[in-house]
Amino acid sequence: MLSKKLHEALNAQINAELWSAYLYLSMSMDAEAKGLKGVANWFYVQFREEQDHARIFMNYLLSRDAAVTLLPIEAVRTSWASPLEMFRDTLGHEQKVTAMIANLASIAAEDKDYASSNMLVWFIDEQVEEEASARDMISACEAVEGNKFGLYMLDKELAARTYTQAAPLGTAAE
């Protein structure tokens, strides 16, 4: 059985993951409106990944006979000056999510809830990847800053990014 503290924190994390999805969808729509279809695609893939993250937490709560409480999703920003600004915001946001995941891991450790601790390992690893990806995108945008052809080529490259369902969801369906 989950402790009340962990149960509430996991429900808050579901809300945070859905808010993240909403943020990345907003970034995708802003990029699309500005003609940056590749940047829009990159953020749309992020949107879908964040939805996966929320679903993993929901599935976990349900598997532990704990209620999923869906909370209102706060409004998100809707416009950015450039892809570089989007990716800088992405890194800052992912660092906040990393701190939230670390807090969940701390609560699970305090509770000696080994099942929850084990489930959270995937998210800890995922956050390392998320932050590294954002840093890579910041570097790429900085490399082409002020160069329209460079931005065009980067945008074309980002158009090739594809969505892959999160591994924990692939096993849950079987």
Secondary structure, DSSP 8 states (H G I E B T S, - for coil): ---HHHHHHHHHHHHHHHHHHHHHHHHHHHHHHTT-HHHHHHHHHHHHHHHHHHHHHHHHHHHTT---------------S-HHHHHHHHHHHHHHHHHHHHHHHHHHHHHT-HHHHHHHHHHHHHHHHHHHHHHHHHHHHHHHTT-HHHHHHHHHHHTT------HHHHHHT-
